[in-house]
Amino acid sequence: MASQASNHPLKHVSPHILSLLSKLHNQSAAQEANLSWDDFEPEAVDEKMRDKFIAIEQDKAYFLYQMGLATQAKTIVEAGTSYGVSTIYLALAVAANAAVTGVPGKVIATEHEPEKSKRARGNWDACGSPVSDVIELREGDIRETLKCDLGEVDMLLLDIWGPMLLPVLKLVQPALRPGAVIIADNTIAAAEHCKELLDYMRAPGSGFRNLTLPFNNGLELSVYQP
């Protein structure tokens, strides 16, 4: 019988990166235990979330990594980087693809909070060049930072405040390649906040094929086939 370790999706990743990821997930979970969805109301979200991880759960992060491999992603856009936890998984996938194909890739990460950007860079630097060299962090208003120079996008992660979801998707959509994957987090628990995005992607003729996955709080997987 195969051991649990042999089935680990990141079994080829350096132990020091795995240890860091475990630590970061634990810190994020401890913070989120004291939060509720009421904290995500417009009048409170900026202030209350300024020093919070809000990192994607570890099982979802493994899924992101696997999807990055499955799509052979060379360019991934991450809308909502925070402390850079999910970015590490995306970067590991892009780096693994580059090692196989010989074609370099990158993760375009976005963050508007300077302190979170600083913490994210610190976490990536702690991982070392296999992660940090793959990431391009764009700081500032996401409606400006993703306006240009995206190249052809293979995968888009939407993990941002609800009202920004659809504007960001529309911004990136012209750069999505046919077959690109879009993943949006918390689409069940935050269904009201995600409604505009989901209505757009589920509309007839949208070009998106959608499936809600039964992860905690929901995870929407969409494939773009215009």
Accessible surface in RSA format (square Angstrom, percent):
REM  Atomic radii and reference values for relative SASA: ProtOr
REM  Chains: A
REM  Algorithm: Lee & Richards
REM  Probe-radius: 1.40
REM  Slices: 20
REM RES _ NUM      All-atoms   Total-Side   Main-Chain    Non-polar    All polar
REM                ABS   REL    ABS   REL    ABS   REL    ABS   REL    ABS   REL
RES MET A   1   240.07 124.3 150.71  99.7  89.36 212.8 125.14 106.4 114.93 152.3
RES ALA A   2    66.86  61.5  36.92  57.0  29.93  68.1  47.53  66.9  19.32  51.2
RES SER A   3    66.26  56.0  52.57  70.2  13.69  31.5  51.66 110.0  14.61  20.5
RES GLN A   4   164.84  92.2 149.68 109.4  15.16  36.1  57.73 122.9 107.11  81.2
RES ALA A   5    72.02  66.2  61.30  94.6  10.72  24.4  67.81  95.5   4.21  11.2
RES SER A   6    45.63  38.6  34.84  46.5  10.80  24.9  39.79  84.7   5.84   8.2
RES ASN A   7   109.14  75.3  83.05  80.3  26.09  62.8  29.43  70.8  79.71  77.0
RES HIS A   8    56.68  31.0  50.15  34.9   6.54  16.7  43.69  45.0  12.99  15.1
RES PRO A   9    40.15  29.3  20.64  18.8  19.51  70.9  29.23  24.1  10.93  67.9
RES LEU A  10     1.44   0.8   0.60   0.4   0.84   2.1   1.44   1.0   0.00   0.0
RES LYS A  11   110.20  53.8  79.77  48.9  30.43  72.4  43.54  39.2  66.66  71.0
RES HIS A  12   164.23  89.8 128.23  89.1  36.00  92.1  98.14 101.1  66.08  76.9
RES VAL A  13    19.24  12.7   9.13   8.3  10.12  24.4  13.72  11.9   5.52  15.0
RES SER A  14    45.28  38.3  33.65  44.9  11.63  26.8  29.07  61.9  16.21  22.7
RES PRO A  15   108.18  78.8 103.41  94.3   4.78  17.4 104.93  86.6   3.25  20.2
RES HIS A  16    94.65  51.7  83.70  58.2  10.95  28.0  77.50  79.9  17.15  20.0
RES ILE A  17     3.82   2.2   3.82   2.8   0.00   0.0   3.82   2.8   0.00   0.0
RES LEU A  18    52.62  29.3  47.47  34.0   5.15  13.0  48.11  33.8   4.51  12.1
RES SER A  19    73.70  62.3  62.72  83.7  10.99  25.3  32.24  68.7  41.46  58.1
RES LEU A  20    29.01  16.2  24.63  17.6   4.38  11.0  28.52  20.0   0.50   1.3
RES LEU A  21     1.89   1.1   1.89   1.3   0.00   0.0   1.89   1.3   0.00   0.0
RES SER A  22    51.29  43.3  50.09  66.9   1.20   2.8  22.22  47.3  29.07  40.7
RES LYS A  23   120.13  58.6 114.14  70.0   5.98  14.2  63.64  57.3  56.49  60.2
RES LEU A  24     6.15   3.4   6.15   4.4   0.00   0.0   6.15   4.3   0.00   0.0
RES HIS A  25    17.65   9.6  14.21   9.9   3.45   8.8  10.61  10.9   7.05   8.2
RES ASN A  26    99.65  68.7  91.93  88.8   7.72  18.6  26.02  62.6  73.63  71.2
RES GLN A  27    66.95  37.4  60.81  44.4   6.13  14.6  32.50  69.2  34.45  26.1
RES SER A  28     3.58   3.0   3.58   4.8   0.00   0.0   2.60   5.5   0.99   1.4
RES ALA A  29    63.00  57.9  50.43  77.8  12.57  28.6  57.28  80.7   5.72  15.2
RES ALA A  30    64.95  59.7  49.91  77.0  15.04  34.2  60.01  84.5   4.94  13.1
RES GLN A  31    50.67  28.3  44.45  32.5   6.23  14.8  23.67  50.4  27.00  20.5
RES GLU A  32    67.57  38.8  58.39  44.2   9.19  21.9  15.01  29.0  52.56  42.9
RES ALA A  33    85.11  78.3  43.65  67.4  41.47  94.3  56.91  80.1  28.21  74.7
RES ASN A  34   131.15  90.4  97.46  94.2  33.70  81.1  33.26  80.0  97.89  94.6
RES LEU A  35    38.92  21.7  16.28  11.6  22.64  56.9  18.06  12.7  20.86  56.1
RES SER A  36    59.67  50.4  49.53  66.1  10.14  23.4  49.61 105.7  10.06  14.1
RES TRP A  37    87.76  35.2  83.76  40.5   4.00   9.4  71.02  37.9  16.74  27.2
RES ASP A  38   108.51  76.0 101.51 101.0   7.01  16.6  26.06  61.3  82.45  82.2
RES ASP A  39    16.93  11.9  16.81  16.7   0.12   0.3   0.16   0.4  16.78  16.7
RES PHE A  40    33.79  16.9  33.79  20.9   0.00   0.0  33.79  20.5   0.00   0.0
RES GLU A  41    64.75  37.2  64.75  49.0   0.00   0.0  21.30  41.2  43.45  35.5
RES PRO A  42    85.23  62.1  68.70  62.6  16.53  60.1  69.63  57.5  15.60  96.9
RES GLU A  43   150.88  86.6 109.23  82.6  41.65  99.2  73.84 142.8  77.03  62.9
RES ALA A  44    18.14  16.7  14.11  21.8   4.03   9.2  18.14  25.5   0.00   0.0
RES VAL A  45    14.22   9.4  14.22  12.9   0.00   0.0  14.22  12.4   0.00   0.0
RES ASP A  46    88.94  62.3  82.62  82.2   6.33  15.0  22.99  54.1  65.95  65.8
RES GLU A  47   121.02  69.5 113.14  85.6   7.88  18.8  54.81 106.0  66.21  54.1
RES LYS A  48    97.14  47.4  91.37  56.1   5.78  13.8  58.42  52.6  38.73  41.3
RES MET A  49    16.96   8.8  16.26  10.8   0.69   1.7  16.68  14.2   0.27   0.4
RES ARG A  50    98.53  41.4  94.38  48.1   4.16   9.9  45.48  62.2  53.06  32.2
RES ASP A  51    84.78  59.4  80.59  80.2   4.19   9.9  36.06  84.9  48.72  48.6
RES LYS A  52    43.83  21.4  43.83  26.9   0.00   0.0  22.84  20.6  20.99  22.4
RES PHE A  53     6.58   3.3   6.08   3.8   0.50   1.3   6.08   3.7   0.50   1.4
RES ILE A  54    40.16  22.9  33.67  25.1   6.49  15.6  33.67  24.2   6.49  17.6
RES ALA A  55    14.71  13.5   1.37   2.1  13.34  30.3   8.04  11.3   6.68  17.7
RES ILE A  56     2.28   1.3   0.00   0.0   2.28   5.5   1.58   1.1   0.70   1.9
RES GLU A  57    53.63  30.8  47.46  35.9   6.18  14.7  44.93  86.9   8.71   7.1
RES GLN A  58    63.22  35.4  58.04  42.4   5.19  12.4  15.27  32.5  47.95  36.4
RES ASP A  59    72.37  50.7  64.93  64.6   7.45  17.6  36.17  85.1  36.21  36.1
RES LYS A  60     0.18   0.1   0.18   0.1   0.00   0.0   0.18   0.2   0.00   0.0
RES ALA A  61     0.00   0.0   0.00   0.0   0.00   0.0   0.00   0.0   0.00   0.0
RES TYR A  62    52.16  24.4  52.16  29.7   0.00   0.0  40.89  30.7  11.27  13.9
RES PHE A  63    43.26  21.6  39.29  24.3   3.97  10.3  42.84  26.0   0.42   1.2
RES LEU A  64     0.00   0.0   0.00   0.0   0.00   0.0   0.00   0.0   0.00   0.0
RES TYR A  65    16.58   7.7  16.58   9.4   0.00   0.0   0.35   0.3  16.23  20.0
RES GLN A  66    86.42  48.3  83.76  61.2   2.66   6.3  27.57  58.7  58.85  44.6
RES MET A  67    31.34  16.2  31.34  20.7   0.00   0.0  14.53  12.4  16.81  22.3
RES GLY A  68     0.00   0.0   0.00   N/A   0.00   0.0   0.00   0.0   0.00   0.0
RES LEU A  69    56.54  31.5  48.06  34.4   8.48  21.3  48.22  33.9   8.31  22.4
RES ALA A  70    79.22  72.8  39.30  60.6  39.92  90.8  52.36  73.7  26.86  71.2
RES THR A  71    24.10  17.1  10.65  10.8  13.46  32.1  17.48  23.5   6.63  10.0
RES GLN A  72   115.95  64.8 111.52  81.5   4.43  10.5  22.79  48.5  93.17  70.7
RES ALA A  73     0.09   0.1   0.00   0.0   0.09   0.2   0.00   0.0   0.09   0.2
RES LYS A  74    85.16  41.5  84.35  51.8   0.81   1.9  49.26  44.3  35.89  38.2
RES THR A  75    15.95  11.3  15.95  16.2   0.00   0.0   0.00   0.0  15.95  24.1
RES ILE A  76     0.00   0.0   0.00   0.0   0.00   0.0   0.00   0.0   0.00   0.0
RES VAL A  77     0.00   0.0   0.00   0.0   0.00   0.0   0.00   0.0   0.00   0.0
RES GLU A  78     0.00   0.0   0.00   0.0   0.00   0.0   0.00   0.0   0.00   0.0
RES ALA A  79     0.00   0.0   0.00   0.0   0.00   0.0   0.00   0.0   0.00   0.0
RES GLY A  80    16.84  20.8   0.00   N/A  16.84  20.8  12.05  33.1   4.79  10.7
RES THR A  81     3.53   2.5   0.00   0.0   3.53   8.4   0.00   0.0   3.53   5.3
RES SER A  82    16.14  13.6  15.55  20.8   0.59   1.4  15.68  33.4   0.45   0.6
RES TYR A  83     7.46   3.5   6.60   3.8   0.86   2.2   0.62   0.5   6.84   8.4
RES GLY A  84     0.05   0.1   0.00   N/A   0.05   0.1   0.00   0.0   0.05   0.1
RES VAL A  85     3.11   2.0   1.65   1.5   1.46   3.5   1.65   1.4   1.46   4.0
RES SER A  86     6.73   5.7   5.83   7.8   0.90   2.1   0.17   0.4   6.56   9.2
RES THR A  87     0.00   0.0   0.00   0.0   0.00   0.0   0.00   0.0   0.00   0.0
RES ILE A  88     0.00   0.0   0.00   0.0   0.00   0.0   0.00   0.0   0.00   0.0
RES TYR A  89     0.31   0.1   0.31   0.2   0.00   0.0   0.00   0.0   0.31   0.4
RES LEU A  90     0.00   0.0   0.00   0.0   0.00   0.0   0.00   0.0   0.00   0.0
RES ALA A  91     0.00   0.0   0.00   0.0   0.00   0.0   0.00   0.0   0.00   0.0
RES LEU A  92    15.75   8.8  12.15   8.7   3.60   9.0  12.23   8.6   3.52   9.5
RES ALA A  93     0.00   0.0   0.00   0.0   0.00   0.0   0.00   0.0   0.00   0.0
RES VAL A  94     1.62   1.1   1.01   0.9   0.60   1.5   1.01   0.9   0.60   1.6
RES ALA A  95    26.68  24.5  18.90  29.2   7.79  17.7  21.80  30.7   4.88  12.9
RES ALA A  96    34.27  31.5  25.16  38.8   9.11  20.7  33.09  46.6   1.18   3.1
RES ASN A  97    12.76   8.8  10.93  10.6   1.83   4.4   5.31  12.8   7.45   7.2
RES ALA A  98    25.47  23.4  20.06  31.0   5.41  12.3  20.82  29.3   4.65  12.3
RES ALA A  99    89.11  81.9  47.86  73.9  41.25  93.8  60.48  85.2  28.63  75.8
RES VAL A 100   126.77  83.4  94.56  85.6  32.21  77.6  99.99  86.9  26.77  72.6
RES THR A 101    69.13  49.2  36.12  36.6  33.01  78.7  43.33  58.2  25.80  39.0
RES GLY A 102    64.43  79.5   0.00   N/A  64.43  79.5  35.69  97.9  28.74  64.4
RES VAL A 103    68.69  45.2  67.14  60.8   1.55   3.7  67.53  58.7   1.16   3.1
RES PRO A 104   112.14  81.7  97.24  88.6  14.90  54.2 101.45  83.8  10.69  66.4
RES GLY A 105    22.21  27.4   0.00   N/A  22.21  27.4   6.96  19.1  15.25  34.2
RES LYS A 106    69.41  33.9  69.41  42.6   0.00   0.0  39.69  35.7  29.72  31.7
RES VAL A 107     0.00   0.0   0.00   0.0   0.00   0.0   0.00   0.0   0.00   0.0
RES ILE A 108     0.00   0.0   0.00   0.0   0.00   0.0   0.00   0.0   0.00   0.0
RES ALA A 109     0.00   0.0   0.00   0.0   0.00   0.0   0.00   0.0   0.00   0.0
RES THR A 110     2.50   1.8   2.15   2.2   0.35   0.8   1.44   1.9   1.06   1.6
RES GLU A 111    14.25   8.2   9.02   6.8   5.23  12.5   4.67   9.0   9.58   7.8
RES HIS A 112   111.45  60.9  93.66  65.1  17.79  45.5  72.95  75.2  38.50  44.8
RES GLU A 113    20.10  11.5  19.89  15.0   0.21   0.5   4.54   8.8  15.56  12.7
RES PRO A 114   100.33  73.1  93.34  85.1   6.99  25.4  95.68  79.0   4.66  28.9
RES GLU A 115    95.18  54.6  91.92  69.5   3.25   7.7  49.42  95.6  45.75  37.4
RES LYS A 116    14.56   7.1  14.56   8.9   0.00   0.0   0.16   0.1  14.40  15.3
RES SER A 117     1.90   1.6   1.90   2.5   0.00   0.0   1.62   3.5   0.28   0.4
RES LYS A 118   144.66  70.6 135.54  83.2   9.13  21.7  85.31  76.8  59.35  63.2
RES ARG A 119   101.33  42.5  96.79  49.3   4.53  10.8  30.14  41.2  71.19  43.1
RES ALA A 120     0.00   0.0   0.00   0.0   0.00   0.0   0.00   0.0   0.00   0.0
RES ARG A 121   103.89  43.6 103.26  52.6   0.63   1.5  40.79  55.7  63.10  38.2
RES GLY A 122    38.97  48.1   0.00   N/A  38.97  48.1  32.16  88.3   6.80  15.2
RES ASN A 123    17.76  12.2  17.52  16.9   0.23   0.6   0.00   0.0  17.76  17.2
RES TRP A 124     8.69   3.5   8.69   4.2   0.00   0.0   8.69   4.6   0.00   0.0
RES ASP A 125    99.45  69.7  80.87  80.5  18.58  43.9  28.20  66.4  71.26  71.1
RES ALA A 126    56.69  52.1  31.89  49.2  24.80  56.4  44.38  62.5  12.31  32.6
RES CYS A 127     1.36   1.0   0.00   0.0   1.36   3.2   0.00   0.0   1.36   1.5
RES GLY A 128    24.07  29.7   0.00   N/A  24.07  29.7  24.07  66.0   0.00   0.0
RES SER A 129    62.83  53.1  54.56  72.8   8.27  19.0  25.49  54.3  37.34  52.3
RES PRO A 130    77.03  56.1  66.33  60.5  10.70  38.9  77.00  63.6   0.03   0.2
RES VAL A 131     0.00   0.0   0.00   0.0   0.00   0.0   0.00   0.0   0.00   0.0
RES SER A 132    32.54  27.5  19.24  25.7  13.30  30.6  10.38  22.1  22.16  31.0
RES ASP A 133   114.21  80.0  77.46  77.1  36.74  86.9  30.26  71.2  83.94  83.7
RES VAL A 134    19.19  12.6  16.49  14.9   2.70   6.5  18.34  15.9   0.86   2.3
RES ILE A 135    23.84  13.6   0.99   0.7  22.85  55.1   1.84   1.3  22.00  59.7
RES GLU A 136    61.66  35.4  56.68  42.9   4.98  11.9  37.16  71.9  24.50  20.0
RES LEU A 137    21.61  12.0   0.45   0.3  21.17  53.2   0.45   0.3  21.17  57.0
RES ARG A 138    32.11  13.5  27.40  14.0   4.71  11.2  22.74  31.1   9.38   5.7
RES GLU A 139    85.68  49.2  60.41  45.7  25.26  60.2  23.32  45.1  62.36  50.9
RES GLY A 140    29.12  35.9   0.00   N/A  29.12  35.9  26.65  73.1   2.48   5.5
RES ASP A 141    62.55  43.8  47.46  47.2  15.09  35.7  30.08  70.8  32.46  32.4
RES ILE A 142    21.76  12.4  19.81  14.8   1.95   4.7  19.82  14.3   1.95   5.3
RES ARG A 143   126.08  52.9 125.07  63.8   1.01   2.4  37.77  51.6  88.31  53.5
RES GLU A 144   100.08  57.5  88.66  67.1  11.43  27.2  39.97  77.3  60.12  49.1
RES THR A 145    26.83  19.1  14.35  14.5  12.48  29.7  22.68  30.5   4.15   6.3
RES LEU A 146     0.49   0.3   0.00   0.0   0.49   1.2   0.00   0.0   0.49   1.3
RES LYS A 147   127.24  62.1  96.80  59.4  30.44  72.5  56.62  51.0  70.62  75.2
RES CYS A 148    78.38  59.3  71.04  79.2   7.34  17.3  35.79  90.7  42.59  45.9
RES ASP A 149   111.01  77.8  90.55  90.1  20.46  48.4  32.54  76.6  78.47  78.3
RES LEU A 150    12.19   6.8   8.90   6.4   3.29   8.3   8.90   6.2   3.29   8.9
RES GLY A 151    58.60  72.3   0.00   N/A  58.60  72.3  42.75 117.3  15.85  35.5
RES GLU A 152   105.47  60.5  91.70  69.4  13.77  32.8  32.94  63.7  72.53  59.2
RES VAL A 153     0.00   0.0   0.00   0.0   0.00   0.0   0.00   0.0   0.00   0.0
RES ASP A 154     3.15   2.2   3.15   3.1   0.00   0.0   0.00   0.0   3.15   3.1
RES MET A 155     0.00   0.0   0.00   0.0   0.00   0.0   0.00   0.0   0.00   0.0
RES LEU A 156     0.00   0.0   0.00   0.0   0.00   0.0   0.00   0.0   0.00   0.0
RES LEU A 157     0.01   0.0   0.01   0.0   0.00   0.0   0.01   0.0   0.00   0.0
RES LEU A 158     0.78   0.4   0.00   0.0   0.78   2.0   0.00   0.0   0.78   2.1
RES ASP A 159    30.77  21.6  14.80  14.7  15.97  37.8   2.90   6.8  27.87  27.8
RES ILE A 160    42.36  24.1  17.94  13.4  24.42  58.9  27.41  19.7  14.95  40.6
RES TRP A 161    58.49  23.5  45.41  22.0  13.08  30.7  43.86  23.4  14.63  23.7
RES GLY A 162     7.53   9.3   0.00   N/A   7.53   9.3   1.09   3.0   6.44  14.4
RES PRO A 163    71.50  52.1  56.51  51.5  14.99  54.5  63.80  52.7   7.70  47.9
RES MET A 164    40.92  21.2  40.92  27.1   0.00   0.0  23.19  19.7  17.73  23.5
RES LEU A 165     6.11   3.4   6.11   4.4   0.00   0.0   6.11   4.3   0.00   0.0
RES LEU A 166    15.44   8.6  14.77  10.6   0.66   1.7  14.77  10.4   0.66   1.8
RES PRO A 167    55.84  40.7  44.49  40.6  11.35  41.3  50.32  41.5   5.52  34.3
RES VAL A 168     0.24   0.2   0.00   0.0   0.24   0.6   0.24   0.2   0.00   0.0
RES LEU A 169     0.00   0.0   0.00   0.0   0.00   0.0   0.00   0.0   0.00   0.0
RES LYS A 170   100.97  49.3  88.92  54.6  12.04  28.7  42.92  38.6  58.05  61.8
RES LEU A 171    54.39  30.3  38.81  27.8  15.57  39.2  43.27  30.4  11.12  29.9
RES VAL A 172     0.00   0.0   0.00   0.0   0.00   0.0   0.00   0.0   0.00   0.0
RES GLN A 173    29.92  16.7  28.42  20.8   1.50   3.6   9.38  20.0  20.54  15.6
RES PRO A 174   118.27  86.2  75.92  69.2  42.35 153.9  88.24  72.9  30.03 186.6
RES ALA A 175    20.26  18.6  11.24  17.3   9.03  20.5  18.89  26.6   1.37   3.6
RES LEU A 176    11.30   6.3   0.00   0.0  11.30  28.4   0.00   0.0  11.30  30.4
RES ARG A 177    53.65  22.5  51.51  26.3   2.14   5.1  19.79  27.0  33.86  20.5
RES PRO A 178    94.99  69.2  84.51  77.0  10.47  38.1  85.08  70.2   9.90  61.6
RES GLY A 179    22.56  27.8   0.00   N/A  22.56  27.8  14.49  39.8   8.07  18.1
RES ALA A 180     0.00   0.0   0.00   0.0   0.00   0.0   0.00   0.0   0.00   0.0
RES VAL A 181     4.97   3.3   4.97   4.5   0.00   0.0   4.97   4.3   0.00   0.0
RES ILE A 182     0.69   0.4   0.25   0.2   0.44   1.1   0.25   0.2   0.44   1.2
RES ILE A 183     0.00   0.0   0.00   0.0   0.00   0.0   0.00   0.0   0.00   0.0
RES ALA A 184     1.39   1.3   1.07   1.7   0.32   0.7   1.07   1.5   0.32   0.9
RES ASP A 185    12.84   9.0   3.66   3.6   9.18  21.7   0.17   0.4  12.67  12.6
RES ASN A 186    26.47  18.3  26.47  25.6   0.00   0.0   3.37   8.1  23.10  22.3
RES THR A 187     6.00   4.3   0.75   0.8   5.25  12.5   0.75   1.0   5.25   7.9
RES ILE A 188    99.94  56.9  87.62  65.3  12.31  29.7  89.86  64.7  10.07  27.3
RES ALA A 189    39.20  36.0   7.00  10.8  32.20  73.3  17.30  24.4  21.91  58.0
RES ALA A 190     8.25   7.6   5.64   8.7   2.61   5.9   8.25  11.6   0.00   0.0
RES ALA A 191    50.28  46.2  45.84  70.7   4.45  10.1  46.08  64.9   4.21  11.1
RES GLU A 192   151.35  86.9 130.88  99.0  20.47  48.7  51.89 100.4  99.46  81.2
RES HIS A 193    45.37  24.8  32.60  22.7  12.77  32.7  20.96  21.6  24.41  28.4
RES CYS A 194     3.40   2.6   3.40   3.8   0.01   0.0   0.01   0.0   3.40   3.7
RES LYS A 195   124.27  60.6 121.76  74.7   2.51   6.0  91.44  82.3  32.83  35.0
RES GLU A 196   104.22  59.8  96.03  72.7   8.19  19.5  40.61  78.6  63.61  51.9
RES LEU A 197     1.69   0.9   0.51   0.4   1.18   3.0   0.51   0.4   1.18   3.2
RES LEU A 198    11.82   6.6  11.82   8.5   0.00   0.0  11.82   8.3   0.00   0.0
RES ASP A 199    72.19  50.6  62.70  62.4   9.50  22.5  28.78  67.7  43.42  43.3
RES TYR A 200    67.48  31.5  59.69  34.0   7.79  20.3  47.35  35.6  20.13  24.8
RES MET A 201     0.98   0.5   0.62   0.4   0.36   0.9   0.62   0.5   0.36   0.5
RES ARG A 202   121.66  51.1  94.28  48.1  27.38  65.2  44.43  60.7  77.23  46.8
RES ALA A 203    44.20  40.6  35.57  54.9   8.63  19.6  40.31  56.8   3.88  10.3
RES PRO A 204   139.88 101.9 107.45  97.9  32.43 117.9 119.18  98.4  20.70 128.7
RES GLY A 205    86.32 106.4   0.00   N/A  86.32 106.4  41.93 115.1  44.39  99.4
RES SER A 206    25.42  21.5   3.60   4.8  21.82  50.3  14.12  30.1  11.30  15.8
RES GLY A 207    20.25  25.0   0.00   N/A  20.25  25.0  15.74  43.2   4.51  10.1
RES PHE A 208    14.86   7.4   0.00   0.0  14.86  38.7   0.00   0.0  14.86  42.5
RES ARG A 209   163.63  68.7 155.03  79.0   8.59  20.5  54.01  73.8 109.62  66.4
RES ASN A 210    47.61  32.8  11.55  11.2  36.06  86.8   6.29  15.1  41.33  39.9
RES LEU A 211   105.42  58.7 102.07  73.0   3.35   8.4 105.42  74.0   0.00   0.0
RES THR A 212    53.27  37.9  32.39  32.8  20.88  49.8  25.40  34.1  27.86  42.1
RES LEU A 213    23.45  13.1  23.40  16.7   0.05   0.1  23.45  16.5   0.00   0.0
RES PRO A 214   131.74  96.0  99.31  90.5  32.43 117.9 105.95  87.5  25.79 160.3
RES PHE A 215    47.73  23.9  37.58  23.3  10.15  26.4  42.17  25.6   5.56  15.9
RES ASN A 216    94.63  65.3  79.17  76.5  15.46  37.2  33.27  80.1  61.35  59.3
RES ASN A 217    47.22  32.6  36.34  35.1  10.88  26.2   3.57   8.6  43.65  42.2
RES GLY A 218     0.00   0.0   0.00   N/A   0.00   0.0   0.00   0.0   0.00   0.0
RES LEU A 219     0.00   0.0   0.00   0.0   0.00   0.0   0.00   0.0   0.00   0.0
RES GLU A 220     1.40   0.8   1.15   0.9   0.25   0.6   0.30   0.6   1.10   0.9
RES LEU A 221    28.41  15.8  27.23  19.5   1.18   3.0  27.23  19.1   1.18   3.2
RES SER A 222     0.13   0.1   0.13   0.2   0.00   0.0   0.00   0.0   0.13   0.2
RES VAL A 223    44.96  29.6  44.96  40.7   0.00   0.0  44.96  39.1   0.00   0.0
RES TYR A 224    22.51  10.5  22.51  12.8   0.00   0.0   3.31   2.5  19.20  23.7
RES GLN A 225    89.04  49.8  72.67  53.1  16.37  39.0  17.77  37.8  71.27  54.1
RES PRO A 226   105.40  76.8  40.77  37.2  64.63 234.9  71.06  58.7  34.33 213.4
END  Absolute sums over single chains surface
CHAIN  1 A    10755.3       8463.3       2292.0       6099.0       4656.3
END  Absolute sums over all chains
TOTAL         10755.3       8463.3       2292.0       6099.0       4656.3
